[in-house]
């Protein structure tokens, strides 16, 4: 029986968060993010790689890497695409997998993306690398539209820019769309990449940048923000639909509210009255007593002016009526990863959703002594500075997430814990249980034999109660229902894998073997059902047959390494081609499992519920292993003047060319005096500007220049001499 938390106010039915994916500083995925939060990790550091020399902040690694081939994008188009688009494509794929929805399923899904920056568009304009792909690659609207196009989503597709509250405002729009019936599922995302130092300088000129390079939320040392970058993606469904489908629910969204300061001391100064009105409205819509809220994830930027306003607003609404020994707990993920601006709201929401799911609050860093203008005790607030369990109050847990835009647009979300499950009944045949290779069937029905391969799947020994299988290490909470030992059957079970390349297929096999070695309580039929119904069926395929966990691990290792172990049978191939069987002794019996596995490899439909039995429920599998390569403006195929034969031979003055282009990229007036013997770095060019200068010189001269041009010739004088003497380390001129 499932007890569903229903606190329906003016907003209507709660919405369930059924899938999450993220890439944040210090964490490449959701599992890594939660582990970092639990240990109180600090991901703030100086810029490295493409951002070498930048001031301390929260930086992602390898922002130039992308799996263009999986998404059917040419290398040239990928190079002209904003890395924010690329990041969202990969994270949306993983979020759908986490929600146990095949990424190729398509359907009436809405896309709502919060973003407030487009540094790559600036770099593109500076470099002059403009062609037919530039608009779709850099216009902000395509952050959402690209997802809808690739994943075949037919619901609304919008980009929201309300500054730093963009992604939480996008959540507000998604809830409205779901409740109006415009979509049945919603993808909500926030993304921010700080690719140039221009944004740093703008915030510094505003007086909001921390000179110490640390975020001190609600602390006496608060001196400004620390910039961060990253992206997060949520998959949402109406709670009733999620429960009916047997989905894992991280938390529920009970209500959201959005407003604006509507005036005040200045355009960028927050107002307490507006924030209090926002909070009161959000909890009114949720039907929740503000005094019963356990925790709020703060906007919490660590600014001298903003923090006291936020604290007083919280105390005025959520602090009222609380006992002194039961204060409202508060914290801020910005102390771990920095202020993600357009993605700040979704970073705070993912942290809070994971905290509700695991029933544990991670610590907030850098808090020693309260800000002198914040009376924490009087306001009934307490900063969570150590890891702790949630307060043991009666009733369901409720918490909030705040995000405020620099221009005064404020957003707040009210979250509740997931429905409590006394027992987990078998999953119904609703969406989330079928994949590409499925023939239509509902759970418990007699399998149909028309239009596909008829497979009579013996179920083996059964379980009376089935609980959620633990998933990725460190991220899944065991269900409350008792779990019987995994079934062991003499009948082999087919476990399916596919990839867009052989390398991806093998890496998947290795990752699944690793997972199974860490988790010995996983039922093979649950693994098999998940492999058949929650993952995209890609061209390079394999079906691994095994009767037990140890045998499956052995066979997966064989597939990953391209070797053959004694007694192992693996079917591999592509749709439309005859599958290749690899038995060690040639005597493996033909079973229902082998028939189903061969049908999958051939691309034939199969009734997977009949194969794995009505008691099987999808388990968590490793996420898809992207095969990333670097793509940047300087890797794009030369077009325009840089194409052979498309421009006359250049005969201008390298001195004027280098000085004018360098001044333009630095944002200085034409004719500005520059020290010819100073290095480009000393003149103010970072690595991205260096790429822009090299590309601009190549296009102006019609020459193909090496990507190492400014490393080989690090001063204007050296570059001018190289252009005059045609000395580019032996590279071709055009």
Secondary structure, 3 states (H helix, E strand, C coil): CEECCCCCCCCCCCEEEEEEEEEECCECCHHHHHHHHHCCCCCCECCCHHHCCCCCEECCCCCCEECCCCCCCCHHHHHHCCHHHHHHHHHHHHHHHHCCCCCCCCECEEEEEECCCCHHHHHHHHHCCCCCCHHHHHCCCHHHHHHHHHHCECCCEEEECCHHHHHHHHHHHHHHHHHCCCCCEEEEEEEECCCCCHHHHHHHHHCCECCCCCCCCCECCCCCECEECEEEEEEEEEHHHHHHHCCCCCEEEEEEEEEECCCCCCCCCCCHHHHHHHHHHHHHHHCCCHHHCCEEECCCCCCHHHHHHHHHHHHHHCCCCCCCCCCEEEECCHHHHCECHHHHHHHHHHHHHHHHHHCEECCCCCCCCECCCCCHHHHCEEECCCCEECCCCCCCCEEEEEEECCCCEEEEEEEEECCEECCCCCCCCCCCCCCCCECCCCCCCCCCCCCCECCCCCCCCCCCCCCCCCCCCCCCCCCCCCCCCCCCCCCCEEEEEEECCHHHHHHHHHHHHHHHHHCCCCCHHHHHHHHHHCCCCCCEEEEEEECCHHHHHHHHHHHHHCCCCCCCCEEEECCCCCCEECCCCCCCCCCHHHHHHHHHHHCCCECHHHHHCCCCCCCCCCCCCCCCEECCHHHCCCCHHHCCCCCCCCCCCHHHHHHHHHHHHCCCCCCCCCCCCCEHHHHCCCHHHHHHHHHHHHHHHCCCCCCCHHHHCCEHHHHHHHHHHCCCCCCCCC
